[in-house]
Amino acid sequence: MARKCQITGVGPKAGNNISHAHNKTKKRFLPNLQKKRIWVQELDKFVTVKITTSALKTLNKNGTSELAKMIRNKKVKVN
């Protein structure tokens, strides 16, 4: 499975690792992904998603209704 948030679609970013001597080497910045089991009340079941921590905070704040809509429209693949 790719290192990508299933809800927001956030993936790895590219940049430079800069040393003290200002030598630049390529570096990948990976998103803070967590595998989380979430109870979706609208679907009346648990759903396991790979989600970034910032998206998880937003999900806790706004509720799981948007997640249920995405699952119904097949935008999020659920294990």
C-alpha positions, -999 to +999 in steps of 0.1 A: +000+000+000+013+035-009+023+060+017-008+081+011-037+093+033-069+076+022-090+107+032-070+137+021-046+121-004-015+136+012+017+118+000+054+121+003+071+155-005+105+160-019+132+184-007+168+189+002+188+178+032+212+207+037+244+200+057+264+226+077+287+230+047+256+237+026+258+205+006+224+195-007+212+159-011+177+148-020+154+139+008+118+126+011+095+140+037+069+113+046+035+121+060+027+111+096+004+081+087-014+060+112-036+030+107-068+037+126-099+017+133-128+042+134-165+036+143-187+050+116-222+055+131-238+061+097-227+027+084-230+010+118-196-007+116-158-002+122-137+010+093-099+007+091-082+035+073-047+048+068-049+084+078-026+114+086-027+127+121-040+161+110-068+145+091-076+124+122-079+156+143-102+171+117-123+139+116-126+139+154-137+176+152-162+173+124-175+138+127-175+107+105-204+117+082-180+128+055-160+096+058-192+076+054-201+096+022-166+088+008-170+051+015-204+050-001-191+067-032-162+042-034-136+070-030-121+053+001-112+016-001-120-001+032-102-032+045 
